[in-house]
Amino acid sequence: MENLIIEETKYTPSIKLDAVKGTIELIGKSYPENTFEFYKPMMEWVENYFDGKEAEKTVINLEIIYFNSSSSKLFFDFFDLLEEAHNNGKNVEVNWIYDEENESALEAGEDFKEDFEELKFNLVKK
């Protein structure tokens, strides 16, 4: 399976998906013009990754500084996919990385953690 790398822009995070290492990384801001179209390659990659032979453990590192409401909906769908993989016996761990001075990022992480109780969801202070 090919890795997927999408470079960061002013409005979108860098996305690095590595099938061999079992890492999914999103870093930056997320308020693209068409959120679902922008994230479509990532979502398809993740679905294919869990349908195929994924790494023994999958670690998701999210360091999202700011995101808009449509990105929030997309992240909800993303966590749904991860939770489904977890419920199917996959070893999935989410790290929500936030700057201690960014209260809204911490609150967003707490909300996602609460919504997806079955996932191993860590709040990691940077």
Secondary structure, DSSP 8 states (H G I E B T S, - for coil): ---EEE---SSS-EEEEETTTTEEEEEEEE--TTHHHHHHHHHHHHHHHHHS---SSEEEEEEEEEE-HHHHHHHHHHHHHHHHHHHTT--EEEEEEE-TT-HHHHHHHHHHHHHTTTSEEEEEE-
